[in-house]
Amino acid sequence: MKTPYPIYWPQFYTATIYQWKDLLKEDIFKDIIIESLQWLVSNKRIVLNGFVIMSNHIHTIWQPLGAFTPSYIQASFMKYTSRQLIRKLSENESYLLGQFKVCKGDRVYQIWKREPLGVELFTSEVFCQKLDYIHNNPVKAGLCIAAEEYHYSSARFYEYGIDHFNMLSHYTG
């Protein structure tokens, strides 16, 4: 039996909400991001080593699996979450939806800022630096005192081994 070894390096990925709007401030919108990440993990598209969801951006460390390329993972994640966020806005927060209306030929609404950041992590040292950066984002933003207190992050998983979202893989270096 063949073991499917990853082709791509782990990737530090950052996506920002269009015009830095605080769309992800409410948990119902954060949960869309969580559900998408869970789907990618359970369908063996990625290994997810770390994440944080802030009010206007997200950071992840993920590694594409099998034939799935980093650009494919990014594009499918952005497209799916955009559609789900627009749907949720139209159902529950229609007054906010207008803030994302754009005059572009290929779309009516824009949720994510174009050209997210994706950086391959070639060394354990850089991987750990990015993971610490992710975990300390809520602390720097004043949302918590200790990183593991922030619910929408992988910090609790690394500190206590608790994976509330059932989607994380521990990075061991």
NORKA-V848452 format. One record per helix or strand. SS is the DSSP state (A for helix, B for strand). FROM is the first residue (numbers start at 1). LEN is the number of residues. If there is no record, write none. Layout:
BEGIN
ss = {SS | SS}
from = {FROM | FROM}
len = {LEN | LEN}
END
This chain:
BEGIN
ss = {B | A | A | A | B | B | A | A | B | B | B | B | A | A | B | A | B}
from = {11 | 18 | 23 | 27 | 46 | 57 | 70 | 94 | 101 | 107 | 112 | 117 | 124 | 147 | 153 | 155 | 168}
len = {7 | 3 | 3 | 16 | 8 | 8 | 23 | 7 | 4 | 3 | 1 | 4 | 17 | 3 | 1 | 6 | 1}
END
